[in-house]
Amino acid sequence: MIPRFTSTLRSPQIAAKLGLWLGVSFTVSFATGLFSHFLQHPPIWLTWPSRPVNLYRVTQGLHVIGGIATVPLLLAKLWAVYPKLWQWPPLRSAAHGLERVFVLALVGGALFQLVTGLLNIAYIYPWPFGFLQAHYWTAYLVFGALVIHVVNEWAKVRQSAWTRVDTKERRTFLRTVAAACGLAALVTVGETVRPLAPLAVLAPRDPRVGPQGLPVNRSAAAAGVPYSAGYRLVVTGKVRTPLSLTHADLLRLRQHTIRLPIACVEGWSADGEWTGVRLRDLLALAGVAPDALVTVESLERVGYYRSSEIRPAHWNDPLALLALRLNGQILHLDHGFPVRLIAPGRPGVLQTKWISEVRVS
């Protein structure tokens, strides 16, 4: 016998309003997640602008912080519709069976995205598959199932979604859910909004803590990058004048100081004052065409992001530097000494550290 899951707090209005909020949250997460993915892995025909410089810190902060804030909302929605998930008989027709499949995909996919996303920002990977690929493709599955579910249910719930909740207890329940979502956001948003950093107890990184005042996700020791006294930066490929420069040579070139954030895919971001050589100035010394494609290679021997591509809109930007100093000091080894990339409009994983080669194609 399937028990009756009764509660005076459950109602079509509660389920409809929670579903509406959840739909907005999932749509924002889907859009910001796609933006992050295509910023990191752009197809050849897609070019992102380098400005505004804070665009990625806003979109990815919204993606991660919004995802954390969605957790209590999803749990409340599952509680509100829990009896329907156990309705009997489970399949009344072929059409009903197909509807149930999409609901299963929506519920299972949503839980998968939130759980794996939370574990990812905590650097916990208890699974054998690649997080990036699984998170990316599951997002399409969840959002597609959401669209189908909304279309299928809209005729039933549209009136409930826009009418006032009928009892004080149910209104209190909705306010409690909203407060829980707000609290989850409040204790995370400090990873992006610096004045709220003391409240960011759920944030994976404190944006105030780290060498030279900035967090580090991957240290030089973890990346297997030792200090090398014989370091040289080489500029190769389709250049008129190949270059091979020591760290001292780079320090003798004209230096520029800018202020740009490191905006991490984990949602945290922090501003730094960077000093170094403009990438476009260095490439001009090598006689590089302004529409060339540039790749920077790291001293790191392994790693998914040990090299990154820089398209003309980014390397021609005067804010794109090969940074040698951070906050007035020579770069700490964990921040990419002797040379790292810092450029506007790029996720932190594409701000390549320990650069040894700039290759032009």
Salt bridges, closest charged atoms under 4 A:
GLU153 OE2 - LYS156 NZ 3.69
ASP166 OD1 - ARG170 NH1 2.95
ASP206 OD2 - ARG208 NH2 2.79
ASP249 OD1 - ARG252 NH2 2.48
ASP271 OD1 - ARG57 NH1 3.19
ASP281 OD2 - HIS256 NE2 3.60
GLU297 OE1 - ARG306 NH1 2.72
GLU297 OE2 - ARG359 NH1 2.86
GLU300 OE2 - ARG218 NE 2.73
GLU309 OE2 - ARG311 NE 2.91
ASP317 OD2 - ARG51 NE 2.80
